[in-house]
């Protein structure tokens, strides 16, 4: 069971959400961002003093549309978005997708100090999305893992030892399951308290440092993974679905400062490298999705009209001759994009939260983040239910049996005048149907012995 998924949770889009965090006071408190329903409007205050004819009006005010927009600047504001509201919109969607058997990924992106970690992890007084998701009622065989990517090296946050002396883990790629981290510890939990304890332990082990924008800025990307198994009964057959939830808190992008020490400069360059690669991957995926959508629309027109000329045009778009070809996706250029390969362009329902500062002094970074998220909205994933292979085979065989039976029925109703040819064709179809029914019986017998 495969579905397309773009940037909208209801219609299976990779959702782009917008969260505006409290402004800094260094610029006199001027705000450059305004939120209205599902629109974010950003104004370039540097152009306010210029006359209308001296500058293009489109440069003064830019508008972006997203699936959800949140305003979290002033708690007294009637439109203030609380952590609970964000969870009801996004966290519930994550849990709903996972309960249906899909892989789900939720990640936060934005400049340093814009509220990524606050949105994902929260504070003791205001829990973020990750601990709220951890509070759900756990099913059987729930496992947790927590890693960080620091200076392009993967470290386990749930293993003891000093921060900078932890062993570096290797990233591998399974031919079917995709990229994974070798020797990453996995912890079985039976209730939400154990999950919260492991989450807090990992957060405490994460590397942070003071920067210009934040006193305790995250200097690494963190991925908290929840994997659980559900036992279900489908068509009177016992089955299992395995769902994986990736909750990603990205390190913030920030301009390099020559006054920083060598460690801060190295951290910043590696963070920017991975974020630039993430941007390239998102742009390439968006472009490929748009090209595929264009080819599908052209083919649909060709099927309705004369397909000879239109069909040749669609083949040139899809990559033949001198036409446009699908972009290469450089997943392996960064550890972050390699690990998020399935989440970004494969078997996952993905939600992106872009956090921005409304401060006028952060205009360039905010505009860059908004454009970044606008590109991400064009990505189309194809998530599928991670069901038991035996049950999937039985369902496919049953569908094949139904198809063959319908063919037999149609042949009987439109019988060929030549009885020998008709009998031979019916005999072949009946033999195929009988073989498939035997396979279904054998598969069902195997499934009845599966552990539930």
N, C-alpha and C positions, 0 to 999 in steps of 0.2 A: 504494500500500500504506500504509494509515493505521491506526494503533493508538492506543488510549488509554493514557495514562501518568500515574500518580499517584505518591505519595511512596514508592515502593518500586521498586528498580531491576529486580528479576526480573520483577515483574508490571507494569512500565512505570508506576510511580508517581514523583512528584517527591520523591525520597528526602530525609527529614529525619534528619540525623545529629547526634550530640551529642559534643562534646569538652570535657573539663574540664581546665583548665590550672592550673599551680601557684598556690597561695594566697599572698596577701600576709601579711606578719607584723605589720601595724599593729593588727590586732584580737586579737593574742595567739595567732594560729594556729588559731582555732576554725573548723571546717568546717561549712558549712550544706548541702552537697550530698553525696549518696551515689549511686553507680552500681551497679546490680545487673542484670546481663544486658542486656536492652533497656529497662530502666526507669531513670529519673532521679528521685530523691527529694530534695526540698528542704525543710529544716526551718527554721522561724522561731525562732531562738534567743532572741529577745526575749520569747517567750511561755513559755519553759521554767520560769520561777519561779512561774507562775500555777497555781492549782488547776484541776482538770479541769472543775468546774462553771462557772468564771468565763469560759471561752473555749471556742469550738467546736473540737473536736479536729481538724476538717478544716482549720482555719487553721494548726495547728501543723505538719502534714506534708502536703505536696502531692506527687502522683506523676504523672509523664508517661511515655508509652510512645513509642518511636521505633524506626526500622528498625535503627540501629546506635548504640551508646553506647560512648564511649571514656573511659578514666580515665588522664590524663597528669600526675598530681600528683607522685608519688614513683617514681623509677626503680627503687627497690628493691622496690616493691610487685609481687607476682606477677601482678597484673591490669593492670600498666602497659601502655598502648598506644603503640607506637613509630610513627615516621613510615612505616616499611615496612608495618606492619599496616594503617594507614589507607589507604595506597596500594593494597594488595592488595584491600581492600574497595571503595574508591571510585574510585581511579585506573584500575584495570583495567576497572571498569564503564564509565567514560568512554570508554576506548579501544575497548571492545567495541561500544558503541553507535555510535561514529564509524565503525568498520570496516564496520558493516552499512549505512552510508549515511545515518545520522540526524544531525541537529544535536544537540549536547550542550552543556549549560551547568552549571558547578559554581561556586557562590559561597559565601563565608563571611560570616557575620553575627554580631555580638556587640559588647559594650561595649569601650572602649579598654583595651588591655592584657590581653584575655582569650585571645589567641593566634591571631587570624585570619591575620595576615601570617606567623606562624611555621608555621601549618598549610598555607597556600597556597604560600609562597615558601621557608620554612625558613631555615637558616643554613648557612655553609660546612661545618660538621661534621654537619649533620642536614638533608638536603634535604627540601623540602616537596613538595606534590603537583605543582605546576607544572613545576619542573625534572625531576622523575621522569617526567612525561608527555612532556616534551621529549626524553627519552632513547630513545624508541621508534625503531624502524627506519622511516625516512621513505619514503613512496611518491612517485610522480611529482608534480611541480608543487605542492610544499608552500609555502604563503605564510604569513608571520607579520605581525601588527600589534600595537601596544601603545599604549594611550591612557590618559589620566587625566581625571577630571572634578573640576576644582578650582573652587570657588565657582560651580558650575553652568555652567562653561565647559569645553569639550573641548580637550585639548591632546595633541599627538603626542609620545610619550616616546622615539621613535626618530629624532627630528630634532635636530640640534645647536642650540646657543644657550643662553642663561641661562634658568633655571627660569621666572621670572616675566615673561620677555620673549618667550616662545614665542607664535606666532600662535594665535588662537582659531579653531577649526574649527567649521563649521556642520553641524547634524544635519538630514538630509533623509529623506524617506520615499518609497521606490519602491513603485508600485502592486502589484507581485508579490513583490519580495524583502523588503519591509518597511523599517524605519528603517536608515539607514547614515550614516557620517560622511564628508562631502565632503572630498576632498584628503588623506585619511589615507594615510600611506605604507604600502606593502605590500612585504615583503622575501621573495624566493625563497630557500629554504635547501635544501641537498642532504644534510646530515648533522646529527647531534645537537649537535656542537660549535658550528656556526654558530647553531643555535637557542638554546643556552645563552648564547652571547656576546651575542646580541640581548636576551635576557631580562635579563641582568646590566646591560647598558647602560641599559635602560628603568628598572630598579629604582633605579639610581644617579641617574637624572634625576627621580625622583618626589619630590614635596614632602613633607617630614616636619618635625615640630616637637615640642618638649618640652611635655608636659601633666602634670597631677597624677599620672596613672596610668602614664605611660610616657615615657621620656626621648626616644624617637624615634618618636612616634606618626604614623601615616599621616594626612595631612590631606586626602587626595583618594581617590576611588574609582578603582581601576585595573582595566582589562579587557584581558587578553592573549588574542588570538584566533589560533587555528591553523586554517587552511583547506587541505585537500588533496583531490586528485582521484585516484580509483581507476579504472583501466581493467579492465573485467570482460567476460566472455562469458556472456550470458544467452540461453538458447534458441537457441544457435548464432548470436547476433547480438552484434556488438561494442557495448559501452555504457560510459557513464561515470557515476559517482556523485560528487557534491561534498559533502563533510562539513565542518561548521564546529564547532569547539570553543571556547566562551567560558569562560575562567577568570577569575573576578571576585574581587578582594580589596576589600571595602568598608571605608570609613573607619569608625572606631569612634564610637559614640554616647557623649556625655559631657555632663554638666550644665554650664551656663555659669557662669563665675566672674567677678565684677566686677573682680577684680584682674588679669585677663588684659588684654593690650594689644588695640588695636582690630582688628588682623589676626586674632588668635586668636578673638575674638568673632565676627567676620564668617565665618571658616572654620567655626566651630562651628554657627552658625545655619544656614548652607547645608547642612552635613552633616546636621543634624537635620531640616531641611526635606525633603531627599531620602529619608532613612530613614523619616520619617513617611509620606511619599507611598508609599514601597515597602510599608509596613504596610497602608495603605488599599487599595492595589491587591491585595495578597495576601488581605486580608479579603473584598474584593468578589469576587475570583475563586473563593475557597473557597465563598462563599455561592451564587454562580451554579452551581458544580459540584454542590453539595448539592441545589439546586432541580432541576437537570437529572436527577440520580439519582432524586429523589423522583418526578418525572413519568414516568420510564422504568419504575419499579417499579409505579406506578399503572396505566400502560398495559398492562403485562404481566398484571396482575390483571384488567383489563378484557377482555383477549383471552381469558382463561380463563372468565370469568363473564359476567354481564349488563353490557355495555359502555355502556349508555345513560346510567346515572346516574354511573358512575365516570368515563366519558369526559368528561362535562361538568365534573366536579370537576378533572380533570387539565388541561382547557383553561383553567380559571380560575386554576390555579397557574402556567401558562406565560405568563400576561400578559393575558388578556382581561378586559374589564370592570373590576371592582374588585379582581381578584386580585393576587397578588404578581408583580412584574415583575423581570426580570433587572437587576442593578445596573449602572450605568454605570461603566466602568473608566477612571479618570483617568490614563492613561499619560502624557499630555503635561504633567502638572503638575510633572514633574521630568525633567531630562535623563537621569538614571539609568534611570528606569522606561521612558522612551521608547525608549532604546537596547536595553533588555532586554525589550521588548514580546513578541517571539516566544518568548524563553526562559521568561517567566513564564506566559504563557497561550496559547501557539500551537504552532508547529512545532519542538518541541525536547524532548529528554529532559533534565530538570533535577534537579540534586542540590543541596540546601541543607545547609550545615554551620553549625550554630549553636554558637559557642564561648562558654563561661561560666567564671566564676571561682568556685571553691568557697568562697571567703572569706565569713564571716558578714557582714562589712561591705558586701559587694556583693549582699546578699539581694534588694533591690528590682530592680536591673538584671538579675540572674540570672533572677528570676521573670518579668520582662517578656520576656526573650529566649526562655525556654521556652514561654511562651504564644504568642509570635510564631511559633515553629517549629511549634507544635501546629496553628495556623491553616493554615500552609502545607501540611501533610500532606493537607488536603482538596482541594487543587487537582488538577484532571484536565486534562492536556494531550493533544493529538492529534498526535503527531509522525508524519511520513511520510518515506519514503525519498526522498532527492533524486536521483532517477534521470533518465536521459536522456529527454527528452520524446518522441523518435521511438520508442524502445523501449517506453515506456509506452503510446503510441498503438497500436502493433502488438499488444501484449498485450491491450489492451481490445478491439481488433477481432477477435482470435482468440477471445476469450471470447464476443463477440457472435455469431460464426459458429457456435460450439459450441451456443449457446442456440437459434439459429434452426434448426440441424440437428436438435436434439432436438424442436423444435416440428414440423418436417416429419415426423419419424418418428412422433410421436404422432398427427398428422393422418392419416397413411397407415394406422395401426393402427385408428383410429376414423373411417373414411372416411364422409363425408356421403352419404346416399342420392342427393342431387342431384349428378350428375357434373359439370355445368357449373360449379356453385358451388365444388365441391371442386377442379376443375382450375384455376379462376381464382385461388383462395387459394394453392394449391401453386405456381402460376406466379409470383405476387407474392413469396412467400417465397424461391423459388429465385433470383429476380432480385436480392433483397436480399443473399442469401448470396454470389452471384457478384460483386456490387459490393464487398462487404467483402473477399473474397478478392483482388480486384484491388488494393484499397488496401493490404492486407498485403504483396503482392508488390512494389508500388511503394515502400512504406516500408522493406522489407528491402533493396531495391536502394539506397536512400538511405543506410541505416545502414552498408552495406558500404563506403561511401566515407568514413565518419567516421574521424578520426585516432585511433589507439590509443596 
